């Protein structure tokens, strides 16, 4: 297994377009090598809800192209926060979520400090994120409006399963 993170844009439509390009390039390379079975097992786009105008269009484009999407609402920091607390209260803005993350881990000028604090908490964050998803689904809230939420746990659990790694060891 190999992971190939690519970061160029934050707009979900651009992120999904890049994921589609990566998948197509991988398939062309496999065809050129005469090994059509040597393709990515999965391609994911990780995006925030934030205030992006193109999120629904990006989700639709991803579905048409077989790209999995992990959405965090209102932003990626929600995923990080779930490692440290069971958050169910909505964030008023993405900045509020980012500020809350900083209150949990310390000044933003020391990001490694935050990542040290979440070590060993991945399985807990996966469970908390899944519980939020279930809660939002039960309330009929569409994916693009869920706050707080994070589907990054689904991606992490998928990668762990493919690699034969227990998330409790992370």
C-alpha positions in Angstrom: 0.0 0.0 0.0 1.1 3.5 -0.8 -0.5 6.8 0.0 0.0 9.7 -2.3 -1.2 13.0 -0.7 -1.6 15.8 -3.1 -2.4 19.4 -2.0 -2.8 22.3 -4.4 -6.2 24.0 -3.8 -8.7 24.2 -1.1 -11.9 24.7 -3.2 -13.7 21.3 -3.2 -14.3 21.4 -7.0 -10.6 21.9 -7.6 -9.7 19.1 -5.1 -12.1 16.7 -6.8 -10.8 17.7 -10.2 -7.3 16.9 -9.1 -8.3 13.6 -7.7 -10.0 12.7 -11.0 -6.8 13.7 -12.8 -4.7 11.5 -10.5 -7.0 8.5 -11.0 -6.9 9.0 -14.8 -3.1 9.4 -14.9 -2.8 6.2 -12.8 -5.0 4.3 -15.2 -3.0 5.5 -18.2 0.3 4.5 -16.5 -1.2 1.0 -15.8 -2.3 0.7 -19.4 1.1 1.8 -20.7 2.8 -0.8 -18.5 0.3 -3.4 -19.8 -0.8 -4.1 -16.3 -4.4 -2.9 -16.0 -4.7 -4.4 -12.5 -2.0 -2.1 -11.1 -4.2 0.8 -10.3 -5.1 2.8 -7.2 -7.3 0.8 -4.8 -9.1 4.1 -4.0 -8.9 7.8 -4.6 -10.2 10.2 -1.9 -10.8 13.9 -1.9 -10.6 15.5 1.6 -12.5 18.7 1.8 -14.1 21.2 4.2 -17.6 22.6 4.2 -16.3 26.1 5.1 -18.1 28.5 2.9 -17.3 26.8 -0.4 -19.8 27.6 -3.1 -19.0 24.5 -5.2 -19.3 21.7 -2.5 -22.4 20.1 -3.9 -21.1 20.2 -7.4 -17.8 18.7 -6.2 -19.6 15.9 -4.4 -21.6 15.1 -7.6 -18.5 15.2 -9.8 -16.7 12.9 -7.3 -19.6 10.4 -7.4 -19.6 10.4 -11.2 -15.9 9.6 -11.3 -15.7 7.0 -8.5 -13.8 9.4 -6.1 -14.6 9.0 -2.4 -15.1 12.2 -0.5 -14.3 12.8 3.2 -16.0 16.0 4.3 -15.3 17.9 7.5 -17.7 20.5 8.8 -17.0 23.2 9.2 -13.3 22.5 8.6 -10.6 19.9 8.9 -9.8 21.0 12.5 -13.1 19.3 13.6 -11.4 15.9 12.8 -8.4 16.9 15.0 -10.7 18.1 17.8 -12.5 14.8 17.9 -9.3 13.2 19.0 -9.4 15.2 22.2 -13.1 15.8 22.9 -16.5 14.5 22.1 -17.8 17.6 20.4 -21.5 17.8 19.5 -22.1 21.6 19.7 -22.0 23.4 16.3 -19.2 25.8 15.5 -20.4 29.2 14.5 -17.7 29.6 11.8 -14.7 27.7 10.5 -12.5 30.2 12.4 -14.3 29.3 15.6 -13.4 25.6 15.1 -9.7 26.5 14.3 -9.6 28.7 17.4 -11.0 25.9 19.5 -8.3 23.6 18.3 -5.7 26.1 19.4 -7.3 26.3 22.8 -7.0 22.5 23.1 -3.4 22.2 22.0 -1.7 25.5 22.4 -0.4 28.3 20.1 -0.7 27.9 16.4 3.0 28.6 16.0 3.7 25.1 17.4 1.6 22.7 15.3 3.7 19.7 16.1 2.5 20.1 19.7 -1.1 19.5 18.6 -0.2 16.4 16.7 1.7 15.0 19.6 -1.4 15.4 21.7 -3.6 13.3 19.4 -1.3 10.3 19.3 -3.0 7.2 20.3 -6.5 8.8 19.9 -7.3 7.8 16.3 -9.7 5.0 17.1 -11.5 7.3 19.6 -11.8 10.0 16.9 -13.1 7.5 14.4 -15.8 6.4 16.9 -16.7 10.0 17.7 -16.9 11.0 14.1 -19.1 7.9 13.3 -21.4 8.9 16.2 -21.7 12.4 14.8 -22.5 11.0 11.3 -25.2 8.7 12.8 -26.7 11.6 14.7 -26.8 13.9 11.7 -28.2 11.1 9.5 -30.9 10.4 12.1 -31.8 14.1 12.0 -31.9 14.2 8.2 -29.0 16.6 7.9 -27.3 16.4 4.5 -23.6 15.8 4.4 -22.8 19.3 3.1 -24.6 20.9 6.1 -23.2 18.8 9.0 -21.6 20.8 11.8 -19.7 19.5 13.6 -18.7 16.5 11.5 -15.8 14.7 9.9 -15.7 11.8 7.5 -11.9 11.7 7.7 -12.4 8.8 10.2 -13.9 6.7 7.4 -10.8 7.4 5.3 -8.5 6.6 8.2 -10.4 3.4 8.9 -10.3 2.4 5.2 -6.5 2.9 5.0 -6.0 1.0 8.3 -8.1 -1.9 7.1 -6.2 -2.0 3.7 -2.9 -2.0 5.6 -4.0 -4.4 8.2 -3.4 -1.9 11.0 -5.5 -1.6 14.1 -6.5 2.1 14.5 -6.1 1.6 18.3 -2.3 1.4 17.7 -2.1 4.8 16.1 
